Amino acid sequence: MKKLTVALLSGGISSEREVSLNSGKQVFAALDKKKYAVLRYDPKTDLQRLVADAPKIDAALIILHGPFGEDGTVQGLLDLLDIPYQGSGVLGSAVAMNKLMSKQLYQQVGLPVPSYLALKRSDTVDPAAIAARLGLPVVIKPVQGGSSVGMSIVRSEKELPGAIQKAFDHDTAVLIEAYIDGIEITGGVLGNSDPEALPLIEIIPDKNHDFFDYEAKYTAGVTQEICPARIDAALTEKARTYAVMAHEVLGCKGYSRTDLMLKDRDLFVLETNTIPGMTATSLFPQAAAAAGLPFGQLLDRLIELSLEGRQDG
């Protein structure tokens, strides 16, 4: 059987470059070299080479995070080059990257979200008004971005201006949402026309971390991840349904991972990742493995999904 030529894109120019490079190394190691001829590209330096090589590439694996990777820009380039790729297209990628637009779409299909407000750089910051509207603590984050970069949990009015400025360092718009004190759950979804919810994972950062921040995500041993999540069957079914609903309303394709909070018996949808972390120990691969799909086979499946409907004949 002829090998497929697969372009593996990792690195890029976002604040999550190092995470992407690490993921790219692990994906490269896990890809079956008997099935694939793997060509590696870093969009920071290799876009001209990618364009030149396009006619010989059968599919691409985009292992990029954050702006200029997960937001639809690289997806648009690959569409122009007629290279199939795993995951969401331009629209789904761009919408999911925008946390404010995502929340508005979640609400349109009845998905519960924490109370929130958005700020532009030109807006006046009134800490008392923010606290009165949303209560304290609040979560402050850039509207666009990932890996919890620029995110803070604020417990007092006096901390609000600094945390808002920290988020503005990463974006021109900032989202402030009510803090949900509960159990963090994440739900993976896999598939194109009939997406399937994977087993849920419960996320428990250690006591030195208020939330699943950048360090908690990427430092070994800092976070406890339990799969399947320790919640009852009814809540499990609801959370899995919410993950699929979020995937579909945002126009996602192939795969995604939606983060939720559980407080008492109420679930709240936080955000959806269109290119989840892809090291062997990342959350989405853990959930796939629990569903009987180890890392190498998961990559096979993602490539298959990228090619669905694209084969000649």
Secondary structure by P-SEA (a helix, b strand, c coil): ccccbbbbbccccccaaaaaaaaaaaaaaaccccccbbbbbcccccaaaaaaacccccbbbbcccccccccaaaaaaaaaaccccccccaaaaaaaacaaaaaaaaaaacccccccccccccccccaaaaaaaccccbbbbbccccccccbbbbccccaaaaaaaaaaacccbbbbbccccbbbbbbbbbbccbbbbcbbbbbbccccccccccccccccccbbbbccccccaaaaaaaaaaaaaaaaaacccccccccccccccbbbbcccccccccccccaaaaaaaaacccaaaaaaaaaaaaacccccc
